[in-house]
Amino acid sequence: MAPNRRNKRVYRRLESLGKVANAGEAETLTRCTPCPARKSVSFQPIEQHDLEESMRSLSSMMPWDSGRFRFARKLQDAPRNHGRVDEMLCEDDGLAVAVKSMPNWWVQLGQEDFRKKYPKQVEQPWRDFAMLKELQSHNFPYMCNLVGIFRDQEMTYMVSSLATEGDLFSWSQKQSLDSETRETVARPIATQLLDAVRWLHDLGIAHGDLSLENVLITRVAACSMPQVKLIDFGMSTLGRMCAPGSDLAGKDIFRAPEVYNAVEYDAFLADSFSLGLCLYGMVLLAYPWETTAPGKSTSFDQFKRMGAALFLKTKKVRGQFLPNLCSAGLMGLMAGLLAAEPKKRFCLGESCLQDHISAWTSPWLCSDLAELAEKVVLDKRGDSSCTLSTMVPDSDSDSDSEE
């Protein structure tokens, strides 16, 4: 679901990018520190044949009963799927759900028909459906649970649990503008977000389309801590390495620069880059560039030329330099995730990336994710809703960074 945007921001990269998460605490660094909440969890990666079987089983869609779901309000458009997302009330139990409606001419009858009709499409609704089914069967906690796939003569409906607080940018807009307070409330959200993507990678999945619009926030009555939910797996891939293609996954602002190269790239590290933009936008309510496409953005070209550390150090947002708005720990974490060169970019602690510094070495993240997970109470029912973001990047022509 691609919403509108507004404002911009940038991340800075440390000169010692491949070695430290925070320049002042290099002596405490260890490589690829496992996320604490995962120590007791074993992962069986999702296989291609499992995904294909889920696609086949989901193609036997249930008939849509308009009397079962009562319209409450529109949440947002879903332009890449030619549809929309609404909040509806299930008459069976009165629970609010999110209903994504898409025309049948787009969805087709199943994955095979869809691929025949749209062989070059990077957005694949059946992959989205199947990924949700597989993740649910693997007890992935950071998702909106799939209720079912329904169809009538005109439309296909994906029904999932509802997230109460909307997308990550909408949630961020409601937080205090005080820099220190924003970081305080952002830390547990950012920690969950990195853990969610690391969890995906452990299951062998690269999301491929991480953005503030594709992260939802929900609350559960039994817990005061907001919960993170990932959505929109239509561009996800199985496996770490991804072949280049003419149709690029992800959004222009969040896309890792190596995705444009005509060579195989590491999709896990591409996700890490997108996470850097998510942290930047969440805390600063802005984006640093309009696109990472080669030669299309003065700001991004400057970022690559200067390096993330210097770029962020000299970057201004709302008239203030970033070091006055962000702590050194957050600046270091964003810089590591946003490294333009994949070989210098922070990983998320994946065992297959042990030659990279792990983001979990950053002192800015919540130190005990296991305790955080207990507070969050990762509810099996989840909740999924979406609201339109209004964040847009500043014009590339008026970058505040100084050479």
N, C-alpha and C positions, 0 to 999 in steps of 0.2 A: 504494500500500500504506500504509494508515494505521495506524501503531503507537500504542501508549500513550505518554504523556509524563510527565515529572516535573521539577519545579523551574521557576524562571522568571527572566527578566532583561529588561533594558531598554537602550535605546540613547539616547545624548544627541545633540542636534542643536545645531550651532553657530549663534550669532546671525547670523553672516555666511555662512549656509548656501549661498546662491546664488553665493558668490564665492570661498570658500577651502575647501580640503580639510583644512588644519591651520592653526589661527590663528597659530601662530608662524612659519609659512613661507609667508605670502601672496605674498611677492615672487618665489617660485620657481614660482608657479602658471602653467600654460598651459591653454587650453581644449581639451577632448576629445583629449588626447594619445593617439595610437593605441597599442594594446598592442604592445610590441616584437616579440613572436613572430609577429605577423601581417603584418609589412611585406612579406614575399615571397609572401603568400597572396592569391589572388583568389577571390571568392566569387560563385557563381551561385545566387541565391535559389531555394529550392524552390517550385515553383508548385502551385496547387491541382490541376491536371490530372495532375501527376506523382504527387501523393498519392493521388488517386482511382485511378489506374492501379495503384499499388502495392497498394491495398486489394483491387482486383479480382484481381490476380495471386495475392495471398496467400490469397484465399478458396478456391483450389484446394489444400486442405490435404492433407498427407501422412498416411497411416494411422499411428496410434500403435503402435509395436512395443515392448511392455513388456519384451521380452527384450533390447532394445538399451540401455535405460537402467536402471541398478540403483540403487535407493533408498539414500541414505547417511544423511540426517537432514533433519528439518523445519527450515526457516529462519524462516518466519513465516506468519501468516495474511494473506490478501489480501481483507479484508472488502468493500471497494468493488467487487470483482469476484467476490464470493461464492466465493472459492477460497483457495488457499494456495500458498506457494513452498517448494520442496524442493531440497536439494542432491542431485544424482544423479551417478553415474559412467557415462560413455559406454563401453560394452563394446568399441566399435570401436577406440578409442585409449587408453582408461583415463583420459581427461581428466574433471575435475569440471565440471559445468555446473549452472546454475540452471534449474529447471523450474517455471513458473507454471501451475497447473492451474485451469481455470474451467469451470463446468457449461455444457453446450451450450444449455440453455434461456436462459442469460444472453448468451452470445456470439453465438448465432444463426449463420446460414450465411455472413454477410457484412455489410458496412456498411449496405447498403440494407435488409436485413431487420432489422438492429439498430435503425436509425432509425425504421422503421415500428413496431416493438414498443415502443421506448422513446424517443419523440420529444423528450422534455424532459430526457433524461439528459445531464449534463455530462461524466461519466466514459464514455469511448468506447474500448473495447478495440481496435477495428479501426484507430482513429487511432493508438493506441500502436504496434501492429504496423507500420503503414505508415510512421510517422515513423522507427522504427528502421531499416527497410529503406532509406528515402531518406537518412537520415544516414549509414548505412554506405556507400552508393554515393557520397556526397560526402566520404568519408574523414574524417568527424568523429571525432576521437580520444577524446573524453570520453564514450564510451558503451560499454555491454556489447553485444558483437556478437551479432546475431541468428543463431542456428543454424537455426531453422525453426519452422513452425507445424504441429502435428500434431493428430489427432482420433481418438477412438474413439466408441463408441455413447453414452457418457455425458459425456465431458469433452473440452475443447480444451486443448492444451498449448503454451505458448510457451517454447521452449528458447533460452537465451542463455548467453554466457560468464559465468564465476563470479568475483565479486570476493572476495578472500581475507579482507579485514579487516572486512566487514560495513558497516553504515551509518555515517554521519558522527558521530552521537551515540555509538554504541557505541565507535567509534574514539576519540572525545574522552574518554570515560570512562576509557580505559586510560592516558591521558597524566598526567604529573606535575601535582599540584595547585599547585605553585609558579607564581605568576602569570607571572613572567618566562620561565620554561621553557615554559609553555603557549603563550605568544605566539610564542616561537621556533619551536616545532614547528607552530603553526597558520598561520604566514605563508605557507609554500609551498603549503599546502592551500587557504587562502583565495585566493591568487593564481591557482591553477589553477581554482578554482570561478568566480571572476569572469571569467576568460578563457573558460571553457566556456560560460557564459551569453552573454557578448558574441559568441562564435562562433555560437551559436544565432541571436541577433538578426541577425547578418550574413547568415545563411541565410534570414532572413525569418520566424523561428519565435519565438514567446513560449512559454515553458514552461508558465506558468499554475499550477503546483503545486509550487514549490520549497519544500523543507523538509529538515531533517536526515535524515528517513527516506528521502527521494528522492535523496540523494547517497550513493554508495557509495565505499569506499576499497579499493584493491587493491595488491598488490605483485607485481612481476615479478622473477624470479630474477636477471636481469642488472642490476638497478638497486636501490639502497637507498632511493630516494625513493618514498614512497607516491603512488599515482595516483588522481585523482578520476574518477568515472564518474557520469553523470546517468542516472536511470531514471524510469519512469512518465510517458510523454508522452500519456496518455489525455485530459488536459485542455488540451493545447497548442493553439495557434491559429496560423494563417498571417497575417502582417501585423501592423503595429504597433498599429493602432487596433482596439478591441474593443467590440462593442455590449453594452449592459447586458442582463441576463436574470434570471429568477427563480431559476435554478439557478446558484449562484456557484461559480466555479473556486477551487481551493486550499483550504487548511486554515484554520480560524478564527484561529489564532494568527498565521499568516504572511500573511494576506490584506491587501493594501493597502486603506486606508480608502475610496479613491475607487471601488473595485469595487462598493460598496453603493449608489452614486449612480445614479439613473435616467438617466444620460447616457453617451455614448461615453467611454471612457477609454483611456489609453496603456498597452498591455499590457507594453511593454518597461520602462517606469518602474515598473509594478506588480511585475515580476520583481525590479527593483532593491530595492524595499522588502523583499521576501521574503529577498533576500540579506543585508540588514541583520540580520534575525532569525537567519539561519543563522550569521553571524559571532558574534552575541551568544551564542547557545546553545552554539556550539562552544567558545568561550573560557571562558565563565562557567558552563557546565553548568546553565543555568536559562533561564526565559522571563519576560518582563516582564508578560504579561497572558494571559488565557484566550481573549480574542477581540478583534477590532477592530470588531465590529458596533456601530453607533451606540447609545449608551445602555446597553450590556450589560456594560461593564467599567469599574469605577471607576478602575483603573490607567491604562487607555488614554485615558479622558476627561481624566485629570490630565495625561497626556503631551501631549495636544493643547492643553490650556489653558496649560501651562507652557512648551511648546516643548521640543524634544529636548535642547538643550544644558543647560538648567537641570534638566530632569527627570533626565538621566543624572548630572549633577554631584551631585545630592542623593539619588540612588538608592543603596540598600544591598543587598548580596548577602552572605549569611552573616555579617551584622553589620558589614560593611565598606563604606565608600563606594566607588563604582565607580572614581573616580580613583586609589584606592589599589590597585586590582586590574588596571587597564588603563592602558597607555601613552597619552599624549596623542595620538599618531598613530592608534592604534586607535580611541580615543574619537571623534576627528574623522571617521574613515572611517565608523564606524557611524552617527554623527549625520547625515552627508550622505546615506547610503543610506536612512535611516529618516525623512527629512523627511516630515511628514504632508501637506504640500502638494506635489503632483507637480511644480509649476513650480520648486520649490526643491530637488528631490531630485537627487542625483548620478546621472548616466548612466554607462554602461560604455564610453564613447568612441565610440558609434555616430555615424555621419556625419549621420544624420537628427535628432540631438539636440545640435547644435552650440551651442545657446543654453543648455545645461546644463554645469555643472562635471563633469568626468570623474573617476570614482573613481581612475583611474590616475595622477592628480596627487598622490595620497596617498603620502607618504614611507614609510608603514607597509608597503605591498605590496612584494614582491620587485622590485627595480629592473630586473633583466634577465630578463624572462620567457623570452626566446629561449634563454638559457643554462640556465634552469630546465627548459625543455621538453626540452633535450638530455639533462639528467640523468635526467629522468623516464622517457625511452624509451617514448613513447606506443605501446605494443604493439598491433598490429592485432588480436590475438586477444582482448584485454581479459580481464576476469574479473568475474563478477557474483554477488554473494551478498547476503543481507539478514539482519539480526538485529533483534530487537525493541528499540526504544528504551524507556526507562522514565522519560524526563523529562516532568514535568508542570509547569504554571505554578503559582506561588504563588497563594494565594487573593487575589482582587482586594480583599478587605476589609482586608488587612493590609499595604498598600503601605508601603514604607519611605521613599518620596519625601516631601520636605517642601515645603510651599507657599512 
